[in-house]
């Protein structure tokens, strides 16, 4: 169990630190692809529950430190869940990446409209959120897929599967 907790803490730390150092403009917002890469890695190595937990904790730390917004919660958690479920059921890393991109880029951007209206007082449409969510999630999911394929057969990955 300790290895799993350590991996969760490591993934949260990488996602938080990565959001500070790796971002690029996507028109109206900035893309933070490291969170999406971590979602794919966590989905493949730890499963859907841990992936969602990592996305939640990352969003919470970023919100508390002022480096993220409330939109990190639905964005990160929906993508992580879908990535984890697709990988769990089909065992294909590329499907975890697709799950992350669809979950965050499409589903979370649609959910962001009422979520942002209720919690943030905004009145944006889905088309406001979707382009930025898609660019960020697709780029991060591709990066995460490449890394997950490389890490999947390592001793570390096999050790995590025991827990």
ABEGO torsion letter per residue (X at the ends): XAAAAAAAAAAAAAAAAAAAABBBBAEABBBBAAAAAAAAAAAAAAEAAAAAAAAAAAAAAAAAAGABBAAAAAAAAAAAAAAAAAAAAAGBAAAAAAAAAAAAAAAAAAAAAAAAAAAAGBABBAAAAAAAAAAAAAAAAAAAAAAAAAAAABAAAAAAAAX
